[in-house]
Amino acid sequence: MPERRLARSWEAQRALMRSQVTELFRLGRIQTTHARAEEVSSLAEKLITVAKDPTLAHRRQVAAFVLDPKVTKELVETIAPRYRDRPGGYTRILKLGPRRGDAAPMVVLELV
């Protein structure tokens, strides 16, 4: 699981990561804090690497983490094949600046 605590219990942190990874694959890009983006990026890269080999076991492994079955299907059938020849580096973090309320550094996390 992620190295950072993100001011949450283990269960809440896992739920946050699952929902953000699912939205990243659904939308192609999300806006979040830098700390969250680094954790989500790490998990998303691992899931894409697993999904590049579309065996039944790997589909089930991806489906166990991604919340939406439609997103799982999209990941295995359309997103992962795009990166077939790429050894890694499937996501990009673009800095936006501080958030207005608490000055947390905001970024856009997107699929390359």
Biopython code that builds the backbone (N, CA, C, O; Angstrom):
import numpy as np
from Bio.PDB.StructureBuilder import StructureBuilder

atoms = [
    (1, "MET", "N", (0.841, -1.187, 0.000)),
    (1, "MET", "CA", (0.000, 0.000, 0.000)),
    (1, "MET", "C", (0.883, 1.247, 0.000)),
    (1, "MET", "O", (2.099, 1.137, 0.164)),
    (2, "PRO", "N", (0.309, 2.394, -0.176)),
    (2, "PRO", "CA", (1.093, 3.633, -0.281)),
    (2, "PRO", "C", (1.951, 3.914, 0.952)),
    (2, "PRO", "O", (1.637, 3.477, 2.059)),
    (3, "GLU", "N", (3.029, 4.645, 0.738)),
    (3, "GLU", "CA", (3.949, 4.969, 1.819)),
    (3, "GLU", "C", (3.448, 6.124, 2.674)),
    (3, "GLU", "O", (3.694, 6.157, 3.880)),
    (4, "ARG", "N", (2.746, 7.077, 2.056)),
    (4, "ARG", "CA", (2.268, 8.238, 2.805)),
    (4, "ARG", "C", (0.983, 7.898, 3.558)),
    (4, "ARG", "O", (0.230, 7.017, 3.144)),
    (5, "ARG", "N", (0.742, 8.587, 4.646)),
    (5, "ARG", "CA", (-0.472, 8.365, 5.423)),
    (5, "ARG", "C", (-1.640, 9.203, 4.913)),
    (5, "ARG", "O", (-2.789, 8.771, 4.999)),
    (6, "LEU", "N", (-1.368, 10.381, 4.389)),
    (6, "LEU", "CA", (-2.394, 11.285, 3.870)),
    (6, "LEU", "C", (-3.495, 11.585, 4.892)),
    (6, "LEU", "O", (-4.651, 11.805, 4.530)),
    (7, "ALA", "N", (-3.120, 11.589, 6.160)),
    (7, "ALA", "CA", (-4.019, 11.956, 7.275)),
    (7, "ALA", "C", (-5.286, 11.121, 7.298)),
    (7, "ALA", "O", (-6.369, 11.635, 7.581)),
    (8, "ARG", "N", (-5.153, 9.820, 6.998)),
    (8, "ARG", "CA", (-6.310, 8.926, 6.980)),
    (8, "ARG", "C", (-5.910, 7.582, 7.563)),
    (8, "ARG", "O", (-4.730, 7.244, 7.649)),
    (9, "SER", "N", (-6.930, 6.823, 7.962)),
    (9, "SER", "CA", (-6.679, 5.446, 8.378)),
    (9, "SER", "C", (-6.339, 4.625, 7.134)),
    (9, "SER", "O", (-6.517, 5.085, 6.006)),
    (10, "TRP", "N", (-5.858, 3.425, 7.352)),
    (10, "TRP", "CA", (-5.465, 2.571, 6.241)),
    (10, "TRP", "C", (-6.638, 2.299, 5.301)),
    (10, "TRP", "O", (-6.485, 2.342, 4.080)),
    (11, "GLU", "N", (-7.812, 2.017, 5.874)),
    (11, "GLU", "CA", (-8.991, 1.705, 5.059)),
    (11, "GLU", "C", (-9.451, 2.911, 4.246)),
    (11, "GLU", "O", (-9.791, 2.775, 3.070)),
    (12, "ALA", "N", (-9.463, 4.083, 4.865)),
    (12, "ALA", "CA", (-9.884, 5.294, 4.168)),
    (12, "ALA", "C", (-8.883, 5.670, 3.081)),
    (12, "ALA", "O", (-9.261, 6.144, 2.010)),
    (13, "GLN", "N", (-7.619, 5.455, 3.366)),
    (13, "GLN", "CA", (-6.581, 5.757, 2.384)),
    (13, "GLN", "C", (-6.703, 4.824, 1.181)),
    (13, "GLN", "O", (-6.559, 5.266, 0.041)),
    (14, "ARG", "N", (-6.965, 3.551, 1.419)),
    (14, "ARG", "CA", (-7.128, 2.597, 0.315)),
    (14, "ARG", "C", (-8.353, 2.954, -0.527)),
    (14, "ARG", "O", (-8.312, 2.876, -1.755)),
    (15, "ALA", "N", (-9.432, 3.342, 0.131)),
    (15, "ALA", "CA", (-10.640, 3.747, -0.593)),
    (15, "ALA", "C", (-10.373, 4.989, -1.444)),
    (15, "ALA", "O", (-10.824, 5.068, -2.587)),
    (16, "LEU", "N", (-9.652, 5.947, -0.897)),
    (16, "LEU", "CA", (-9.303, 7.159, -1.644)),
    (16, "LEU", "C", (-8.467, 6.817, -2.875)),
    (16, "LEU", "O", (-8.733, 7.316, -3.968)),
    (17, "MET", "N", (-7.460, 5.968, -2.699)),
    (17, "MET", "CA", (-6.592, 5.595, -3.818)),
    (17, "MET", "C", (-7.373, 4.838, -4.890)),
    (17, "MET", "O", (-7.180, 5.080, -6.082)),
    (18, "ARG", "N", (-8.253, 3.926, -4.476)),
    (18, "ARG", "CA", (-9.051, 3.172, -5.449)),
    (18, "ARG", "C", (-9.951, 4.101, -6.258)),
    (18, "ARG", "O", (-10.066, 3.954, -7.475)),
    (19, "SER", "N", (-10.588, 5.057, -5.584)),
    (19, "SER", "CA", (-11.497, 5.956, -6.298)),
    (19, "SER", "C", (-10.723, 6.894, -7.225)),
    (19, "SER", "O", (-11.181, 7.181, -8.331)),
    (20, "GLN", "N", (-9.564, 7.371, -6.790)),
    (20, "GLN", "CA", (-8.805, 8.276, -7.646)),
    (20, "GLN", "C", (-8.182, 7.550, -8.843)),
    (20, "GLN", "O", (-8.121, 8.113, -9.936)),
    (21, "VAL", "N", (-7.726, 6.326, -8.655)),
    (21, "VAL", "CA", (-7.199, 5.552, -9.772)),
    (21, "VAL", "C", (-8.313, 5.260, -10.775)),
    (21, "VAL", "O", (-8.103, 5.352, -11.984)),
    (22, "THR", "N", (-9.485, 4.912, -10.279)),
    (22, "THR", "CA", (-10.628, 4.639, -11.151)),
    (22, "THR", "C", (-10.986, 5.873, -11.970)),
    (22, "THR", "O", (-11.232, 5.770, -13.171)),
    (23, "GLU", "N", (-11.017, 7.033, -11.332)),
    (23, "GLU", "CA", (-11.343, 8.267, -12.054)),
    (23, "GLU", "C", (-10.244, 8.646, -13.046)),
    (23, "GLU", "O", (-10.539, 9.175, -14.117)),
    (24, "LEU", "N", (-8.990, 8.383, -12.705)),
    (24, "LEU", "CA", (-7.899, 8.662, -13.641)),
    (24, "LEU", "C", (-8.080, 7.847, -14.919)),
    (24, "LEU", "O", (-7.923, 8.374, -16.020)),
    (25, "PHE", "N", (-8.408, 6.573, -14.777)),
    (25, "PHE", "CA", (-8.613, 5.737, -15.958)),
    (25, "PHE", "C", (-9.898, 6.106, -16.695)),
    (25, "PHE", "O", (-9.957, 5.993, -17.920)),
    (26, "ARG", "N", (-10.915, 6.541, -15.977)),
    (26, "ARG", "CA", (-12.180, 6.918, -16.618)),
    (26, "ARG", "C", (-12.027, 8.223, -17.406)),
    (26, "ARG", "O", (-12.475, 8.310, -18.550)),
    (27, "LEU", "N", (-11.400, 9.234, -16.804)),
    (27, "LEU", "CA", (-11.334, 10.565, -17.397)),
    (27, "LEU", "C", (-10.035, 10.854, -18.153)),
    (27, "LEU", "O", (-10.005, 11.719, -19.028)),
    (28, "GLY", "N", (-8.975, 10.137, -17.820)),
    (28, "GLY", "CA", (-7.691, 10.394, -18.463)),
    (28, "GLY", "C", (-6.837, 11.406, -17.730)),
    (28, "GLY", "O", (-5.624, 11.457, -17.936)),
    (29, "ARG", "N", (-7.454, 12.218, -16.869)),
    (29, "ARG", "CA", (-6.704, 13.199, -16.072)),
    (29, "ARG", "C", (-7.540, 13.589, -14.856)),
    (29, "ARG", "O", (-8.769, 13.638, -14.921)),
    (30, "ILE", "N", (-6.856, 13.866, -13.750)),
    (30, "ILE", "CA", (-7.521, 14.330, -12.541)),
    (30, "ILE", "C", (-6.693, 15.455, -11.933)),
    (30, "ILE", "O", (-5.485, 15.548, -12.150)),
    (31, "GLN", "N", (-7.366, 16.302, -11.171)),
    (31, "GLN", "CA", (-6.683, 17.378, -10.453)),
    (31, "GLN", "C", (-6.713, 17.027, -8.975)),
    (31, "GLN", "O", (-7.779, 16.755, -8.421)),
    (32, "THR", "N", (-5.546, 17.031, -8.330)),
    (32, "THR", "CA", (-5.445, 16.639, -6.933)),
    (32, "THR", "C", (-4.193, 17.272, -6.334)),
    (32, "THR", "O", (-3.498, 18.032, -7.008)),
    (33, "THR", "N", (-3.905, 16.966, -5.079)),
    (33, "THR", "CA", (-2.693, 17.491, -4.451)),
    (33, "THR", "C", (-1.481, 16.693, -4.928)),
    (33, "THR", "O", (-1.621, 15.582, -5.440)),
    (34, "HIS", "N", (-0.314, 17.258, -4.757)),
    (34, "HIS", "CA", (0.906, 16.618, -5.233)),
    (34, "HIS", "C", (1.164, 15.297, -4.514)),
    (34, "HIS", "O", (1.544, 14.316, -5.155)),
    (35, "ALA", "N", (0.967, 15.251, -3.207)),
    (35, "ALA", "CA", (1.210, 14.025, -2.448)),
    (35, "ALA", "C", (0.286, 12.899, -2.918)),
    (35, "ALA", "O", (0.730, 11.768, -3.118)),
    (36, "ARG", "N", (-0.982, 13.209, -3.091)),
    (36, "ARG", "CA", (-1.928, 12.199, -3.574)),
    (36, "ARG", "C", (-1.580, 11.757, -4.986)),
    (36, "ARG", "O", (-1.654, 10.571, -5.306)),
    (37, "ALA", "N", (-1.199, 12.708, -5.830)),
    (37, "ALA", "CA", (-0.886, 12.399, -7.223)),
    (37, "ALA", "C", (0.277, 11.421, -7.329)),
    (37, "ALA", "O", (0.256, 10.529, -8.177)),
    (38, "GLU", "N", (1.285, 11.573, -6.487)),
    (38, "GLU", "CA", (2.423, 10.660, -6.536)),
    (38, "GLU", "C", (2.004, 9.242, -6.169)),
    (38, "GLU", "O", (2.459, 8.281, -6.790)),
    (39, "GLU", "N", (1.142, 9.104, -5.168)),
    (39, "GLU", "CA", (0.667, 7.780, -4.766)),
    (39, "GLU", "C", (-0.227, 7.172, -5.839)),
    (39, "GLU", "O", (-0.088, 5.995, -6.172)),
    (40, "VAL", "N", (-1.140, 7.967, -6.378)),
    (40, "VAL", "CA", (-2.051, 7.482, -7.418)),
    (40, "VAL", "C", (-1.257, 7.105, -8.665)),
    (40, "VAL", "O", (-1.551, 6.093, -9.301)),
    (41, "SER", "N", (-0.270, 7.894, -9.016)),
    (41, "SER", "CA", (0.565, 7.617, -10.175)),
    (41, "SER", "C", (1.266, 6.269, -10.033)),
    (41, "SER", "O", (1.300, 5.478, -10.975)),
    (42, "SER", "N", (1.816, 6.016, -8.870)),
    (42, "SER", "CA", (2.508, 4.757, -8.623)),
    (42, "SER", "C", (1.561, 3.568, -8.796)),
    (42, "SER", "O", (1.908, 2.583, -9.447)),
    (43, "LEU", "N", (0.374, 3.666, -8.214)),
    (43, "LEU", "CA", (-0.598, 2.575, -8.317)),
    (43, "LEU", "C", (-1.100, 2.410, -9.747)),
    (43, "LEU", "O", (-1.255, 1.285, -10.221)),
    (44, "ALA", "N", (-1.354, 3.514, -10.436)),
    (44, "ALA", "CA", (-1.853, 3.449, -11.805)),
    (44, "ALA", "C", (-0.814, 2.800, -12.727)),
    (44, "ALA", "O", (-1.165, 2.003, -13.597)),
    (45, "GLU", "N", (0.445, 3.137, -12.538)),
    (45, "GLU", "CA", (1.492, 2.550, -13.371)),
    (45, "GLU", "C", (1.572, 1.042, -13.155)),
    (45, "GLU", "O", (1.756, 0.286, -14.109)),
    (46, "LYS", "N", (1.435, 0.606, -11.910)),
    (46, "LYS", "CA", (1.466, -0.832, -11.629)),
    (46, "LYS", "C", (0.274, -1.532, -12.264)),
    (46, "LYS", "O", (0.421, -2.624, -12.815)),
    (47, "LEU", "N", (-0.897, -0.924, -12.196)),
    (47, "LEU", "CA", (-2.086, -1.532, -12.788)),
    (47, "LEU", "C", (-1.976, -1.608, -14.315)),
    (47, "LEU", "O", (-2.380, -2.606, -14.911)),
    (48, "ILE", "N", (-1.442, -0.582, -14.943)),
    (48, "ILE", "CA", (-1.274, -0.612, -16.404)),
    (48, "ILE", "C", (-0.295, -1.708, -16.788)),
    (48, "ILE", "O", (-0.515, -2.420, -17.767)),
    (49, "THR", "N", (0.773, -1.850, -16.035)),
    (49, "THR", "CA", (1.758, -2.891, -16.318)),
    (49, "THR", "C", (1.119, -4.272, -16.227)),
    (49, "THR", "O", (1.381, -5.132, -17.067)),
    (50, "VAL", "N", (0.287, -4.490, -15.220)),
    (50, "VAL", "CA", (-0.410, -5.767, -15.076)),
    (50, "VAL", "C", (-1.392, -5.967, -16.228)),
    (50, "VAL", "O", (-1.493, -7.064, -16.777)),
    (51, "ALA", "N", (-2.118, -4.904, -16.595)),
    (51, "ALA", "CA", (-3.149, -5.000, -17.632)),
    (51, "ALA", "C", (-2.572, -5.177, -19.034)),
    (51, "ALA", "O", (-3.299, -5.566, -19.948)),
    (52, "LYS", "N", (-1.290, -4.901, -19.222)),
    (52, "LYS", "CA", (-0.683, -5.055, -20.548)),
    (52, "LYS", "C", (-0.694, -6.512, -21.000)),
    (52, "LYS", "O", (-0.695, -6.783, -22.201)),
    (53, "ASP", "N", (-0.700, -7.444, -20.064)),
    (53, "ASP", "CA", (-0.809, -8.868, -20.386)),
    (53, "ASP", "C", (-2.223, -9.307, -20.003)),
    (53, "ASP", "O", (-2.472, -9.611, -18.837)),
    (54, "PRO", "N", (-3.161, -9.347, -20.969)),
    (54, "PRO", "CA", (-4.583, -9.515, -20.634)),
    (54, "PRO", "C", (-5.024, -10.950, -20.361)),
    (54, "PRO", "O", (-6.005, -11.417, -20.939)),
    (55, "THR", "N", (-4.310, -11.647, -19.489)),
    (55, "THR", "CA", (-4.765, -12.978, -19.089)),
    (55, "THR", "C", (-5.911, -12.822, -18.095)),
    (55, "THR", "O", (-6.131, -11.738, -17.555)),
    (56, "LEU", "N", (-6.630, -13.899, -17.861)),
    (56, "LEU", "CA", (-7.754, -13.858, -16.932)),
    (56, "LEU", "C", (-7.297, -13.484, -15.520)),
    (56, "LEU", "O", (-7.969, -12.722, -14.826)),
    (57, "ALA", "N", (-6.166, -14.018, -15.108)),
    (57, "ALA", "CA", (-5.643, -13.720, -13.769)),
    (57, "ALA", "C", (-5.324, -12.228, -13.631)),
    (57, "ALA", "O", (-5.598, -11.624, -12.594)),
    (58, "HIS", "N", (-4.746, -11.639, -14.678)),
    (58, "HIS", "CA", (-4.413, -10.215, -14.629)),
    (58, "HIS", "C", (-5.661, -9.350, -14.684)),
    (58, "HIS", "O", (-5.715, -8.312, -14.024)),
    (59, "ARG", "N", (-6.662, -9.752, -15.453)),
    (59, "ARG", "CA", (-7.935, -9.014, -15.463)),
    (59, "ARG", "C", (-8.550, -8.998, -14.066)),
    (59, "ARG", "O", (-9.044, -7.968, -13.608)),
    (60, "ARG", "N", (-8.514, -10.133, -13.405)),
    (60, "ARG", "CA", (-9.090, -10.232, -12.056)),
    (60, "ARG", "C", (-8.295, -9.403, -11.056)),
    (60, "ARG", "O", (-8.863, -8.811, -10.138)),
    (61, "GLN", "N", (-6.984, -9.363, -11.237)),
    (61, "GLN", "CA", (-6.132, -8.561, -10.360)),
    (61, "GLN", "C", (-6.466, -7.082, -10.503)),
    (61, "GLN", "O", (-6.536, -6.361, -9.508)),
    (62, "VAL", "N", (-6.673, -6.627, -11.736)),
    (62, "VAL", "CA", (-7.050, -5.236, -11.987)),
    (62, "VAL", "C", (-8.450, -4.971, -11.450)),
    (62, "VAL", "O", (-8.693, -3.942, -10.818)),
    (63, "ALA", "N", (-9.372, -5.898, -11.700)),
    (63, "ALA", "CA", (-10.759, -5.732, -11.258)),
    (63, "ALA", "C", (-10.873, -5.686, -9.741)),
    (63, "ALA", "O", (-11.804, -5.078, -9.211)),
    (64, "ALA", "N", (-9.951, -6.313, -9.040)),
    (64, "ALA", "CA", (-9.983, -6.301, -7.576)),
    (64, "ALA", "C", (-9.662, -4.916, -7.015)),
    (64, "ALA", "O", (-10.032, -4.605, -5.882)),
    (65, "PHE", "N", (-8.974, -4.081, -7.805)),
    (65, "PHE", "CA", (-8.603, -2.756, -7.309)),
    (65, "PHE", "C", (-9.474, -1.650, -7.892)),
    (65, "PHE", "O", (-9.876, -0.737, -7.171)),
    (66, "VAL", "N", (-9.770, -1.719, -9.183)),
    (66, "VAL", "CA", (-10.571, -0.684, -9.847)),
    (66, "VAL", "C", (-12.033, -0.871, -9.458)),
    (66, "VAL", "O", (-12.535, -1.995, -9.463)),
    (67, "LEU", "N", (-12.719, 0.219, -9.122)),
    (67, "LEU", "CA", (-14.073, 0.142, -8.592)),
    (67, "LEU", "C", (-15.151, -0.147, -9.638)),
    (67, "LEU", "O", (-16.149, -0.793, -9.319)),
    (68, "ASP", "N", (-14.975, 0.312, -10.866)),
    (68, "ASP", "CA", (-16.012, 0.206, -11.892)),
    (68, "ASP", "C", (-15.641, -0.863, -12.926)),
    (68, "ASP", "O", (-14.565, -0.793, -13.519)),
    (69, "PRO", "N", (-16.514, -1.849, -13.150)),
    (69, "PRO", "CA", (-16.207, -2.882, -14.144)),
    (69, "PRO", "C", (-16.027, -2.336, -15.560)),
    (69, "PRO", "O", (-15.245, -2.883, -16.338)),
    (70, "LYS", "N", (-16.737, -1.270, -15.898)),
    (70, "LYS", "CA", (-16.575, -0.661, -17.227)),
    (70, "LYS", "C", (-15.178, -0.076, -17.383)),
    (70, "LYS", "O", (-14.573, -0.172, -18.451)),
    (71, "VAL", "N", (-14.671, 0.527, -16.322)),
    (71, "VAL", "CA", (-13.321, 1.102, -16.358)),
    (71, "VAL", "C", (-12.283, -0.013, -16.433)),
    (71, "VAL", "O", (-11.268, 0.135, -17.113)),
    (72, "THR", "N", (-12.524, -1.118, -15.748)),
    (72, "THR", "CA", (-11.617, -2.267, -15.828)),
    (72, "THR", "C", (-11.532, -2.773, -17.264)),
    (72, "THR", "O", (-10.443, -3.035, -17.775)),
    (73, "LYS", "N", (-12.688, -2.909, -17.908)),
    (73, "LYS", "CA", (-12.724, -3.371, -19.295)),
    (73, "LYS", "C", (-11.997, -2.386, -20.214)),
    (73, "LYS", "O", (-11.241, -2.792, -21.096)),
    (74, "GLU", "N", (-12.233, -1.096, -19.998)),
    (74, "GLU", "CA", (-11.574, -0.071, -20.808)),
    (74, "GLU", "C", (-10.059, -0.103, -20.606)),
    (74, "GLU", "O", (-9.297, 0.043, -21.562)),
    (75, "LEU", "N", (-9.628, -0.294, -19.367)),
    (75, "LEU", "CA", (-8.195, -0.352, -19.068)),
    (75, "LEU", "C", (-7.538, -1.524, -19.788)),
    (75, "LEU", "O", (-6.494, -1.358, -20.419)),
    (76, "VAL", "N", (-8.136, -2.696, -19.699)),
    (76, "VAL", "CA", (-7.531, -3.890, -20.286)),
    (76, "VAL", "C", (-7.607, -3.869, -21.815)),
    (76, "VAL", "O", (-6.677, -4.316, -22.486)),
    (77, "GLU", "N", (-8.719, -3.347, -22.374)),
    (77, "GLU", "CA", (-8.919, -3.442, -23.819)),
    (77, "GLU", "C", (-8.427, -2.231, -24.615)),
    (77, "GLU", "O", (-8.082, -2.378, -25.788)),
    (78, "THR", "N", (-8.386, -1.036, -24.012)),
    (78, "THR", "CA", (-7.977, 0.137, -24.794)),
    (78, "THR", "C", (-6.778, 0.889, -24.212)),
    (78, "THR", "O", (-5.886, 1.291, -24.959)),
    (79, "ILE", "N", (-6.744, 1.084, -22.909)),
    (79, "ILE", "CA", (-5.667, 1.899, -22.325)),
    (79, "ILE", "C", (-4.339, 1.142, -22.318)),
    (79, "ILE", "O", (-3.337, 1.660, -22.811)),
    (80, "ALA", "N", (-4.312, -0.064, -21.771)),
    (80, "ALA", "CA", (-3.060, -0.824, -21.669)),
    (80, "ALA", "C", (-2.432, -1.142, -23.027)),
    (80, "ALA", "O", (-1.212, -1.044, -23.155)),
    (81, "PRO", "N", (-3.214, -1.520, -24.050)),
    (81, "PRO", "CA", (-2.576, -1.777, -25.353)),
    (81, "PRO", "C", (-1.872, -0.558, -25.960)),
    (81, "PRO", "O", (-0.950, -0.716, -26.761)),
    (82, "ARG", "N", (-2.296, 0.655, -25.587)),
    (82, "ARG", "CA", (-1.607, 1.863, -26.076)),
    (82, "ARG", "C", (-0.158, 1.902, -25.619)),
    (82, "ARG", "O", (0.697, 2.474, -26.295)),
    (83, "TYR", "N", (0.115, 1.293, -24.471)),
    (83, "TYR", "CA", (1.450, 1.335, -23.874)),
    (83, "TYR", "C", (2.210, 0.028, -24.062)),
    (83, "TYR", "O", (3.170, -0.235, -23.337)),
    (84, "ARG", "N", (1.799, -0.787, -25.016)),
    (84, "ARG", "CA", (2.396, -2.105, -25.247)),
    (84, "ARG", "C", (3.922, -2.019, -25.409)),
    (84, "ARG", "O", (4.644, -2.842, -24.846)),
    (85, "ASP", "N", (4.416, -1.043, -26.164)),
    (85, "ASP", "CA", (5.852, -0.931, -26.431)),
    (85, "ASP", "C", (6.576, -0.005, -25.464)),
    (85, "ASP", "O", (7.784, 0.198, -25.593)),
    (86, "ARG", "N", (5.865, 0.555, -24.508)),
    (86, "ARG", "CA", (6.458, 1.502, -23.564)),
    (86, "ARG", "C", (6.803, 0.760, -22.267)),
    (86, "ARG", "O", (5.934, 0.101, -21.697)),
    (87, "PRO", "N", (8.041, 0.850, -21.792)),
    (87, "PRO", "CA", (8.433, 0.092, -20.604)),
    (87, "PRO", "C", (7.957, 0.692, -19.279)),
    (87, "PRO", "O", (8.041, 0.024, -18.249)),
    (88, "GLY", "N", (7.475, 1.894, -19.277)),
    (88, "GLY", "CA", (7.015, 2.542, -18.045)),
    (88, "GLY", "C", (6.761, 4.005, -18.307)),
    (88, "GLY", "O", (6.865, 4.459, -19.446)),
    (89, "GLY", "N", (6.431, 4.749, -17.271)),
    (89, "GLY", "CA", (6.197, 6.177, -17.430)),
    (89, "GLY", "C", (4.895, 6.478, -18.139)),
    (89, "GLY", "O", (4.870, 7.224, -19.117)),
    (90, "TYR", "N", (3.799, 5.890, -17.640)),
    (90, "TYR", "CA", (2.504, 6.035, -18.293)),
    (90, "TYR", "C", (1.737, 7.270, -17.822)),
    (90, "TYR", "O", (0.729, 7.639, -18.424)),
    (91, "THR", "N", (2.207, 7.911, -16.750)),
    (91, "THR", "CA", (1.501, 9.073, -16.215)),
    (91, "THR", "C", (2.430, 10.280, -16.187)),
    (91, "THR", "O", (3.653, 10.148, -16.236)),
    (92, "ARG", "N", (1.817, 11.460, -16.108)),
    (92, "ARG", "CA", (2.551, 12.720, -16.072)),
    (92, "ARG", "C", (1.921, 13.596, -14.997)),
    (92, "ARG", "O", (0.698, 13.632, -14.859)),
    (93, "ILE", "N", (2.757, 14.303, -14.233)),
    (93, "ILE", "CA", (2.285, 15.229, -13.205)),
    (93, "ILE", "C", (2.657, 16.643, -13.634)),
    (93, "ILE", "O", (3.833, 16.958, -13.815)),
    (94, "LEU", "N", (1.635, 17.497, -13.797)),
    (94, "LEU", "CA", (1.841, 18.896, -14.172)),
    (94, "LEU", "C", (1.450, 19.780, -12.997)),
    (94, "LEU", "O", (0.328, 19.682, -12.499)),
    (95, "LYS", "N", (2.354, 20.638, -12.546)),
    (95, "LYS", "CA", (2.087, 21.485, -11.387)),
    (95, "LYS", "C", (1.172, 22.648, -11.755)),
    (95, "LYS", "O", (1.301, 23.239, -12.827)),
    (96, "LEU", "N", (0.235, 22.973, -10.839)),
    (96, "LEU", "CA", (-0.705, 24.068, -11.050)),
    (96, "LEU", "C", (-0.451, 25.256, -10.138)),
    (96, "LEU", "O", (-0.749, 26.392, -10.507)),
    (97, "GLY", "N", (0.090, 25.013, -8.963)),
    (97, "GLY", "CA", (0.287, 26.079, -7.990)),
    (97, "GLY", "C", (-0.459, 25.747, -6.712)),
    (97, "GLY", "O", (-1.074, 24.685, -6.613)),
    (98, "PRO", "N", (-0.415, 26.634, -5.738)),
    (98, "PRO", "CA", (-1.047, 26.346, -4.455)),
    (98, "PRO", "C", (-2.574, 26.452, -4.501)),
    (98, "PRO", "O", (-3.138, 27.251, -5.248)),
    (99, "ARG", "N", (-3.225, 25.620, -3.675)),
    (99, "ARG", "CA", (-4.679, 25.696, -3.535)),
    (99, "ARG", "C", (-5.009, 26.921, -2.707)),
    (99, "ARG", "O", (-4.268, 27.273, -1.789)),
    (100, "ARG", "N", (-6.105, 27.566, -3.024)),
    (100, "ARG", "CA", (-6.445, 28.841, -2.401)),
    (100, "ARG", "C", (-6.715, 28.727, -0.901)),
    (100, "ARG", "O", (-6.289, 29.596, -0.140)),
    (101, "GLY", "N", (-7.397, 27.704, -0.466)),
    (101, "GLY", "CA", (-7.784, 27.609, 0.937)),
    (101, "GLY", "C", (-6.645, 27.311, 1.892)),
    (101, "GLY", "O", (-6.507, 27.980, 2.916)),
    (102, "ASP", "N", (-5.823, 26.314, 1.574)),
    (102, "ASP", "CA", (-4.788, 25.893, 2.507)),
    (102, "ASP", "C", (-3.380, 25.878, 1.899)),
    (102, "ASP", "O", (-2.440, 25.399, 2.534)),
    (103, "ALA", "N", (-3.231, 26.386, 0.704)),
    (103, "ALA", "CA", (-1.939, 26.498, 0.009)),
    (103, "ALA", "C", (-1.289, 25.142, -0.267)),
    (103, "ALA", "O", (-0.069, 25.056, -0.405)),
    (104, "ALA", "N", (-2.097, 24.086, -0.347)),
    (104, "ALA", "CA", (-1.562, 22.781, -0.707)),
    (104, "ALA", "C", (-1.163, 22.808, -2.188)),
    (104, "ALA", "O", (-1.907, 23.340, -3.012)),
    (105, "PRO", "N", (-0.003, 22.245, -2.536)),
    (105, "PRO", "CA", (0.417, 22.275, -3.938)),
    (105, "PRO", "C", (-0.491, 21.384, -4.801)),
    (105, "PRO", "O", (-0.595, 20.180, -4.567)),
    (106, "MET", "N", (-1.142, 21.990, -5.794)),
    (106, "MET", "CA", (-2.072, 21.265, -6.649)),
    (106, "MET", "C", (-1.390, 20.884, -7.968)),
    (106, "MET", "O", (-0.521, 21.598, -8.468)),
    (107, "VAL", "N", (-1.810, 19.745, -8.511)),
    (107, "VAL", "CA", (-1.252, 19.245, -9.767)),
    (107, "VAL", "C", (-2.357, 18.621, -10.608)),
    (107, "VAL", "O", (-3.448, 18.332, -10.114)),
    (108, "VAL", "N", (-2.058, 18.419, -11.875)),
    (108, "VAL", "CA", (-2.909, 17.627, -12.754)),
    (108, "VAL", "C", (-2.156, 16.356, -13.041)),
    (108, "VAL", "O", (-1.016, 16.394, -13.504)),
    (109, "LEU", "N", (-2.786, 15.216, -12.768)),
    (109, "LEU", "CA", (-2.214, 13.914, -13.066)),
    (109, "LEU", "C", (-2.921, 13.385, -14.297)),
    (109, "LEU", "O", (-4.148, 13.281, -14.308)),
    (110, "GLU", "N", (-2.159, 13.044, -15.345)),
    (110, "GLU", "CA", (-2.783, 12.576, -16.573)),
    (110, "GLU", "C", (-2.030, 11.415, -17.160)),
    (110, "GLU", "O", (-0.844, 11.222, -16.893)),
    (111, "LEU", "N", (-2.732, 10.638, -17.967)),
    (111, "LEU", "CA", (-2.106, 9.556, -18.698)),
    (111, "LEU", "C", (-1.353, 10.140, -19.887)),
    (111, "LEU", "O", (-1.857, 11.047, -20.549)),
    (112, "VAL", "N", (-0.167, 9.638, -20.162)),
    (112, "VAL", "CA", (0.637, 10.155, -21.268)),
    (112, "VAL", "C", (0.031, 9.717, -22.583)),
    (112, "VAL", "O", (0.556, 10.047, -23.646)),
]
sb = StructureBuilder()
sb.init_structure("model")
sb.init_model(0)
sb.init_chain("A")
sb.init_seg("    ")
for serial, (resi, resn, name, xyz) in enumerate(atoms, 1):
    if name == "N":
        sb.init_residue(resn, " ", resi, " ")
    sb.init_atom(name, np.array(xyz, "f"), 0.0, 1.0, " ", f" {name:<3s}", serial, name[0])
structure = sb.get_structure()
